[in-house]
Amino acid sequence: MKHYEKIKKIRKSHNLTIHDVYERGVAILGPAKSISISTINRIEAGQPVKFSSLLKLCFILGIELKDLYKGTDKERCLVISKKDRTGGYVFDKKTSSNIINSPTQSFLVQEFVLLPKGKTPSDHAPDDGNKHEKFVYVVNGQMECVVDNEAYSLKVGDSISFDCTKPHHFENKNNKACKFIVTENPARY
């Protein structure tokens, strides 16, 4: 089954018209952030749409993306182009990230950009008895990875992995931007 056929099937199982889905989206997300009727029609027809539009439609219908893809053509392999990334975080004017992997996977991959003097807030995974890990790879620039108050200087091509239940943050104390990839397992969105 194609994923767009499944979306239509889910919508109909909720006894919703396309207009009903549009109105629900406006009520939940607001008129500026919802998706249009024409976008819903394009999704159900299998036409190209932004990945973020598909995520919004899943949210409006009350389903998770991984459940939409289960048993469809997108279950095993999903290409996400740079322009269609699912989202990310803007921490401040100097610090941001983008999610670059499929939300159907058990891990989370983000591309971070730290401008000069940029710093992420302190983070830590829950200490729930499970193994939580992060892997960091520096693509360009230099940065510090601070784990449990110990700073590790990293430059292009360097990597570090650590138990991410420990408090940690990333910081750029240099005069050039730094880009790095962070993989977290299990995923925390």
Buried (B, 14 or more C-beta within 10 A) or exposed (E): EEBBEBBBEBBEEEEBEBEEBBBBBBEEBEEEEBBEBEBBEBBBEBEEBBBBBBBBBBBBBEBEBBEBBEEBBBBEEBEBEEEBBBEBEEBEEBBBBBBBBBBBEEBBBBBBBBBEEBBBEEBBBEEEEEEBBBBBBBEEBBBBBBBEEEEBEBEEEBEBEBBBBBEBBBBBBBEEBBBBBBBBBEBEE
